[in-house]
């Protein structure tokens, strides 16, 4: 099953089978996200989430290329949309957080990161796709790993390895007596845990939201089709909640892309700062 419609269709087509009517409703779980590969190249499996990563990259590249190729003093609709999208990330995340001195060299990365995340998240609500790419943990952790490499590289390049390590692990204004307690905690928090929490937040929100939508959609359908008349209104309410969750997911998909990019800007800013 590759999305909510596929799950609903499978449940509906099984409605006349004895196992569904007698065995009861089987709630969806994490297995719904274990999609079969689209095709094999030797031992390599090309999956739907991988295809979505490529598609999202192409769509983001095409949008900004199309918006900027015929630039004019009086922008058209597409140029205006591209400039507004670029300006939102440039001004509200890059410049305001990293600072006016260093922010410009990170704008391309942050703009690409935000819209790449946003498109992949919105795939969970697009009919025919209906699968949020980053509901697969490996995808989220790979992107968080890239972020970890970038902000640590930036900090080491500016302060040197030992200087950056001191910046991230030794709090200012603390007596050396407290170092044995605080330095390991700071190292664990600032160096090791950041990419884990960064990825976990994105992955968990995408997985939980999509799973909740499937639950209300298929559960409501089951109540409407296979239960007594007294409980059918509950199925109708479940479907109304499914519609509400679908709209709420659009907000969550945007917010998760925004928060992930915002935290990247904050980590870069912290790596460039002269004091911890």
C-alpha distance (Angstrom), angle and dihedral (degrees) to the residues before:
residue distance angle dihedral
X1 . . .
X2 3.79 . .
X3 3.77 102.6 .
X4 3.77 147.8 -15.7
X5 3.81 95.0 -67.5
X6 3.79 91.2 50.6
X7 3.82 91.2 50.7
X8 3.80 92.1 47.4
X9 3.78 91.2 47.2
X10 3.79 92.0 50.6
X11 3.79 91.2 50.2
X12 3.79 93.1 46.5
X13 3.80 93.6 48.1
X14 3.78 89.1 51.1
X15 3.79 92.3 50.9
X16 3.78 94.5 103.2
X17 3.77 94.7 45.9
X18 3.76 117.9 106.1
X19 3.81 93.4 -129.0
X20 3.79 93.0 62.5
X21 3.79 98.5 44.9
X22 3.78 95.2 42.9
X23 3.79 101.6 29.8
X24 3.80 95.2 50.0
X25 3.76 131.1 -139.0
X26 3.80 119.2 -30.1
X27 3.79 109.9 -152.5
X28 3.80 117.3 -133.8
X29 3.78 117.9 -108.1
X30 3.79 142.1 173.9
X31 3.82 89.0 -61.3
X32 3.81 87.3 76.0
X33 3.81 87.3 72.5
X34 3.82 94.9 54.3
X35 3.78 97.1 96.2
X36 3.79 122.3 -174.3
X37 3.83 115.3 -113.2
X38 3.79 117.4 -93.6
X39 3.79 91.3 -137.2
X40 3.80 142.5 -23.6
X41 3.78 130.5 -118.8
X42 3.77 101.5 -167.1
X43 3.79 105.1 -58.3
X44 3.82 91.8 -19.5
X45 3.81 115.2 104.0
X46 3.81 118.3 -152.6
X47 3.81 107.6 -154.3
X48 3.78 135.1 -167.0
X49 3.85 94.0 -106.2
X50 3.81 89.3 53.3
X51 3.80 90.1 51.5
X52 3.79 89.1 50.3
X53 3.82 91.1 53.8
X54 3.80 90.1 55.8
X55 3.80 92.2 44.3
X56 3.81 92.5 49.9
X57 3.80 91.9 49.7
X58 3.82 90.7 50.4
X59 3.81 92.6 47.7
X60 3.81 94.1 49.1
X61 3.80 92.1 46.5
X62 3.81 92.0 47.1
X63 3.81 93.8 48.7
X64 3.80 95.7 53.3
X65 3.80 92.8 39.2
X66 3.80 91.5 51.6
X67 3.80 92.0 44.4
X68 3.82 93.6 51.9
X69 3.79 105.2 34.8
X70 3.84 95.8 83.6
X71 3.78 100.8 34.6
X72 3.79 116.9 179.7
X73 3.80 137.2 176.2
X74 3.79 88.4 -115.8
X75 3.80 102.6 45.9
X76 3.76 123.7 -140.8
X77 3.78 122.4 -135.1
X78 3.79 96.3 -85.7
X79 3.80 93.6 45.1
X80 3.80 90.5 47.5
X81 3.82 90.6 50.7
X82 3.80 91.5 49.1
X83 3.81 93.6 47.0
X84 3.80 91.5 47.8
X85 3.80 92.2 49.3
X86 3.79 92.0 47.0
X87 3.79 92.7 44.8
X88 3.80 93.5 51.8
X89 3.81 92.8 59.5
X90 3.81 94.6 35.2
X91 3.78 95.8 52.3
X92 3.80 107.6 27.3
X93 3.80 97.8 40.2
X94 3.79 112.7 16.6
X95 3.81 102.7 36.5
X96 3.80 99.5 31.6
X97 3.81 94.8 47.6
X98 3.81 106.7 29.3
X99 3.80 94.5 36.3
X100 3.79 135.6 -117.0
X101 3.80 94.2 -84.6
X102 3.81 100.2 59.4
X103 3.78 107.7 14.8
X104 3.82 102.6 93.5
X105 3.79 96.6 69.6
X106 3.81 90.1 56.9
X107 3.81 97.3 45.8
X108 3.85 95.9 89.1
X109 3.79 91.2 51.9
X110 3.81 94.8 46.0
X111 3.82 93.7 45.5
X112 3.80 92.2 48.8
X113 3.82 91.1 44.5
X114 3.80 95.1 50.9
X115 3.78 97.1 47.9
X116 3.79 93.5 39.9
X117 3.80 88.5 54.7
X118 3.78 93.1 43.5
X119 3.80 94.9 52.1
X120 3.80 92.4 46.4
X121 3.80 90.8 49.3
X122 3.81 92.4 47.9
X123 3.79 89.6 54.6
X124 3.80 84.8 78.1
X125 3.82 89.8 67.4
X126 3.80 101.2 37.3
X127 3.82 113.0 102.8
X128 3.77 112.4 -117.8
X129 3.81 92.6 27.2
X130 3.82 105.0 44.0
X131 3.76 96.9 160.5
X132 3.83 122.9 110.0
X133 3.79 105.3 -137.4
X134 3.79 95.2 -144.5
X135 3.79 93.2 54.7
X136 3.81 81.2 89.6
X137 3.80 106.6 83.3
X138 3.80 94.3 -146.1
X139 3.81 91.3 60.3
X140 3.80 93.4 49.9
X141 3.80 94.3 46.0
X142 3.80 92.0 48.4
X143 3.80 90.7 54.8
X144 3.81 91.6 45.5
X145 3.81 88.8 49.9
X146 3.81 90.0 55.2
X147 3.80 89.7 51.0
X148 3.81 90.2 49.5
X149 3.80 91.5 53.4
X150 3.82 92.8 48.2
X151 3.79 100.4 50.1
X152 3.81 93.7 40.8
X153 3.81 91.0 48.6
X154 3.80 90.1 50.1
X155 3.80 91.5 51.2
X156 3.81 94.6 46.0
X157 3.82 91.1 47.0
X158 3.81 91.0 55.2
X159 3.79 103.0 36.6
X160 3.80 104.1 21.6
X161 3.79 123.1 -115.2
X162 3.81 97.8 -75.7
X163 3.78 93.3 38.8
X164 3.78 92.0 51.6
X165 3.79 92.1 45.7
X166 3.80 89.6 52.2
X167 3.79 90.9 47.2
X168 3.80 92.0 53.5
X169 3.79 99.3 40.6
X170 3.80 108.8 31.4
X171 3.83 113.0 67.5
X172 3.78 115.5 -144.6
X173 3.78 119.0 -117.2
X174 3.80 94.5 27.0
X175 3.81 123.0 122.0
X176 3.82 116.1 -115.8
X177 3.79 87.6 -118.2
X178 3.82 88.0 74.9
X179 3.82 96.2 47.9
X180 3.84 96.7 93.8
X181 3.79 88.8 58.7
X182 3.81 102.0 36.4
X183 3.81 103.1 37.6
X184 3.83 95.6 62.8
X185 3.81 90.0 44.6
X186 3.79 92.3 49.8
X187 3.81 91.8 46.7
X188 3.79 91.0 49.7
X189 3.80 92.8 46.2
X190 3.82 101.3 41.1
X191 3.79 102.0 32.5
X192 3.80 108.9 27.0
X193 3.80 108.9 25.0
X194 3.81 101.7 42.6
X195 3.81 98.1 78.1
X196 3.81 90.7 43.9
X197 3.82 94.5 53.6
X198 3.81 91.0 40.4
X199 3.79 91.9 56.7
X200 3.80 96.1 36.5
X201 3.79 93.0 56.1
X202 3.80 92.4 52.6
X203 3.80 95.9 41.1
X204 3.81 96.2 45.6
X205 3.80 94.5 48.9
X206 3.78 93.6 48.5
X207 3.80 93.8 45.9
X208 3.81 96.6 43.2
X209 3.80 95.2 46.5
X210 3.78 94.1 48.8
X211 3.79 92.8 44.2
X212 3.81 91.1 50.0
X213 3.80 90.9 51.3
X214 3.82 91.1 50.7
X215 3.81 90.3 47.9
X216 3.81 95.0 54.1
X217 3.82 93.0 41.0
X218 3.79 97.4 49.8
X219 3.80 94.7 33.6
X220 3.79 91.5 51.5
X221 3.80 90.8 48.3
X222 3.79 91.4 50.6
X223 3.80 92.1 50.6
X224 3.80 90.7 49.7
X225 3.80 94.9 47.9
X226 3.79 107.4 32.2
X227 3.81 110.2 28.7
X228 3.77 137.7 74.2
X229 3.80 121.6 -78.5
X230 3.80 90.8 -105.6
X231 3.81 92.5 65.0
X232 3.81 97.9 40.7
X233 3.84 92.5 90.3
X234 3.81 86.9 59.5
X235 3.80 87.9 57.3
X236 3.81 90.0 51.5
X237 3.81 90.0 50.8
X238 3.80 89.5 49.6
X239 3.79 89.7 55.0
X240 3.79 91.2 49.6
X241 3.80 88.1 52.0
X242 3.80 89.3 48.7
X243 3.83 89.5 56.1
X244 3.82 90.6 47.8
X245 3.81 91.1 48.8
X246 3.80 90.2 49.5
X247 3.81 90.3 58.0
X248 3.81 91.6 42.6
X249 3.80 88.7 53.0
X250 3.80 90.1 60.2
X251 3.80 88.9 59.4
X252 3.81 92.5 45.2
X253 3.80 91.3 49.2
X254 3.81 90.8 54.7
X255 3.80 94.0 43.2
X256 3.80 94.0 50.2
X257 3.81 91.3 52.2
X258 3.81 89.4 47.6
X259 3.82 95.4 47.0
X260 3.82 93.4 46.4
X261 3.82 91.2 51.7
X262 3.80 92.8 42.1
X263 3.81 91.6 53.5
X264 3.80 90.0 49.0
X265 3.80 89.0 55.2
X266 3.82 90.3 48.0
X267 3.80 92.6 50.1
X268 3.80 91.2 49.1
X269 3.80 89.7 48.5
X270 3.81 90.5 50.6
X271 3.80 91.2 48.8
X272 3.80 91.1 53.3
X273 3.79 95.8 43.8
X274 3.78 119.2 106.0
X275 3.81 94.3 -139.6
X276 3.78 131.6 42.5
